[in-house]
Amino acid sequence: MASLPKQLLHPLTTLYSKHSRLEDYVIGSGIGSFERYVTVSARLTLTAVLTTLILASALTYYLSGLTHLSILSGLAISLGAVFPLCYAASLSFVILKYKSRGAVMEARFPLLISLTSLVLTSEKNISRVFEILNHNYREVLKDFRVELEMITSLIKLNYPVSEALERVAKVTPSPTLKEVLLSLSSSVIIGADPLELVKAITNKYLEKYSLKVEKTVNELGVMLEIYLAIALLIPVVIGSLGALLIISPLGGISFELVIFILSYVVVPASSLASMVLIDATISKVMI
């Protein structure tokens, strides 16, 4: 019986391990090692499935008194509903963390590229550059710690520098950092000047960032126009409804109630929604 949990866990751990890019997502999201994620996810999923199986079977047996029906209903609910939900939730959690970290890294990328350019002016050895970044700027570049530590670790394990950079490029959630790593890997192979490649990527990033800022400014303009239109429209609505209710009163609806709803519900709600949308839009271009 002691080996039963391992026998039950093995199919689940195999299922998670067979996912084509799950290991890259787990490492790139920064939540920990892939082995630990697989073990924890499999245990949580198995616990949820077995708990649902027992509870659903017991409830069905209590209501019907039929053993076969209770077992079938328990299996149907636990395997047909709970298991897919748990599996999808565990994958969604990793992917959301991966994308969220990628967005943060994209916003902090100018800091990384500026420090990389600074180090490259005095150090042309790529492996030495990442070692300096990882040790001397650890706290400043904490958002890139996973990639920097992975590069230095792979190089210490005698991986060729180009292969180490390509491996980390496959893992990182930042498209711009991926481009930098692949370009540096190519520079190692062909012997190109890494500083010139970094400068070219920096210029490309700044052009893309300027377009993003321009798009954000246009979006803010539209949001402010909508908010201004609502603010100007509310007094007109109040006046129109007031005149309408005076001429033709409606049962249960008073002019005071209309003013209360518009003043204490519609106006605050529209202001809060505008603030949230504006803050979310601005956060896309904050560095």
N, C-alpha and C positions, 0 to 999 in steps of 0.2 A: 504493500500500500504506500510505502514511503516513496517509491519511484513513480507513483501515479501522477502527481503534479507535473513532473518532468515530461512524462509521456503526453500529457495534455498541452503543455507549453510548447513542445517541439513543433507541432504544425503551425502554431501562431508565430513563433519566432522565424520559422522558415518563410511564412507568408510575407512578413515584414522585410526580411532580408532579400526576397526575390524582386522587390520593387526596383525598377531600373535606376532611378535617380534619388531614391530616398536617402542614401548615405550622404550624397552631396548636399541635399537640403538640410539634413541634421547638422552636419559639420558647419555649413555656411550660416545656419541660423544662430550658432553660438550657444546652443542649449546643452552641449556636452558630447560625449562620445557616442558613436552609433550603436555600439554594443549595449551600453546602458539604456539608451532610448528604446531599443528593441525589447530588452528584458522587462523594463518598466511598463511599456505599452502592452506587451503580451500578458503580463500579470494582471494589469488593470482590466483588460478586455475579458480575460478568462474569469476574473472575479465577478464582473458584471453579468456575464453570460450564465454562470452557474447560479448566482443569486436569483436572477430572473427565472431560470429554469425551476428552481426549488419553489419559489413563491408562486409562480403561475400554476405549477402542477398542484400545489397544495390548495390554492384557491379554487381551481376547477374541480378538484376532488371533493372539496367541502360543499360546493354548490350542486354538483351532479352525482357524486358518489361512484363515478365510473373511473376505474384505474387507467384503462387504455386511453380514454378521452383526456384525462388529466395529463398523462405523459405526452401525448401528441400536441396538446395545446401548449404545454411548457416548452417543448422543442420548437414549435412553430414560432412562438413569441421570442424566445431567447436567440435562436439561430436565424430566424427570418427577419427580425426587427432590431434587437439589441446589438447583435454582433456587427451587422453592417454599419449601424450608427456609431458604435465605438471605434471601428476601424476607420471610418470616414472622419470622425472627430480627431483621432490621433494624427492622421495625415494632414488635415486642415490646419491643426495647431502648428505643425512644423512649417508648412508652406506660408502661413500668415507671419510667423516669426521671421522666416527667411526674407519675405518681401519687406517687412517692417525694418529689418536691419539693413537691407539694401537701400531703402530710402534715406536712412540716417547716414549711411556711408557716402551716398551721392552728395548729400548736403555738406558733409565734412571733407569731401575730396580735395578742395583747394588747399587745405592745410597739409594733407599728405603729399600732394604733388609739389608744393613749395619746399617742404623739408627734403623731399627726395632730390629735387633739383639742387638744393643747397649742398647736400652730401655728395652728389655726383660731381660738383665742381672741383672737389678735392680728392675724390675716391672713384676710380673707374672700375674697380672690381665689384661686380653685381652682388656676389654673395656677401662681400664685406659691407656693401651699402645697406642691405637688409638687416645685417647683424647690428649695425650702428643704429638704424631706425628702431629696431626691436628693443635694444638695451638703453640707449640714450634718450629716446623719446617715448618710452613705454606709456607714461601717463597721458601725455599730450595726444598720442595716437591710440588711445584705448579702444576706439570704435573699430580699429583695424587690427586689433591684437590677434585675433584668430588667424588671419592671413599671414601676418608677420612671424608669428611663432611657428606656424606650419612650414613656411619657407625655410626658416633657419633650422628647424628640426630635420626636415628632409635633406638639407645640404649636409648636416652633421652625420646623417645616416649614409653618406657617400652617394646620394642621388646626384646626377649631373644637374647643374644649375638650370639649364633649359627645361629639363623634365620636371624639376621641382616647381618652376614658375608655371608651366602648363598645367600641372596637377592642381595648383592653388587657383589658377584662372578658371578651372572647371567647377570649383567649389564656391567661389565668392559670389555673393548676390549683387554686387555692384558692377553694372555693365562697363562703366568707365575704368574701374580698377582692372577688370578683366582685360580690357584693351591694352592697358599699360603693361600688365604682366606678359601678355602674348607678344607685345612689341619688344619688351626687354629680352624675352626668350629668343626671339628672332635675331636680336642684336648680338646675343652671345654666340649664336650659330654662325652668322655671317661676318661677325667682327665689326659691326657698325657702331657709331658713337652713341651710347645710350642717352647722353644728355640732349642731343639733337632730337631724338625720338620723343623724349619726355616733353621737350618744348613744343613739338608739333602737336602732341596730344593735349597739352595745356591750352594751346590756342584753339583747338577744336572744341574743347570743353567750354571755354569762355564764349565762343560763338553760340554754342547750343544753349548755354546758360542765359545769354542776352536775349535769345529768342523766347526762352521760357519766361523771363521777366516781362518781356513785352506782351506775351499772351496773358500773363497774370494781371498786368495793369489793365488790359482790355476787359478781362472778366470782372475786375473790381469796378470798373466804370459801369458795366451793365448792372451789377448788383446794386450800386448806389443809385442808379437811375430808377430801378424798380422800387427801392425803398423810398425814394423821394416821391415817386408816383403814388405809392400807398399813403404816405404822410399827407400829401395834398388832397387825396381822394376822400380821406376819412371825414373832414369837415363837410364836404359836399354830401356824403352819404348821410351824415347826422342831420343836416338841414332838410334833405329830401324826405327821409323817414319821419322826421318831426312834422313836416307839413302834411305828409300822407296820413299819419296817425291822428292828427288834429281833424282833418277833413273826414277820414273814414276810419274810426277806431276799430282795432281788432281785439277780440275777446282774449284776455289774459296777457296781452302784449302792451306794455306802457312805454311812453317815450323815455321815462327814467331807466327802464330796464335796457332799452336799446343803447342809451348813453353809457350805462354801466358796462355792458358787454364789450362795446367798442373801446371804451377807455381803459378798462382793467383786464381785458382778455385779448382782443385783437391787436391793439397797439403794443403791449408788452411782448406778445408772442412774435409779432413781426419783427420787433427790434431785436429780440433774442436770436431769432433765426438768422437775421442779417449779420449779427455779430459772430455767430458760429461759422457761417459760410465765409465771411471775410477772413476770420482767423485761420480757417482751414486752407484758404487760398494763399494767404501770405506765407503760411508755414511751408508751402511747397518750394519757395525760393529763398528761405532763410538759410544762412550759413552759420 
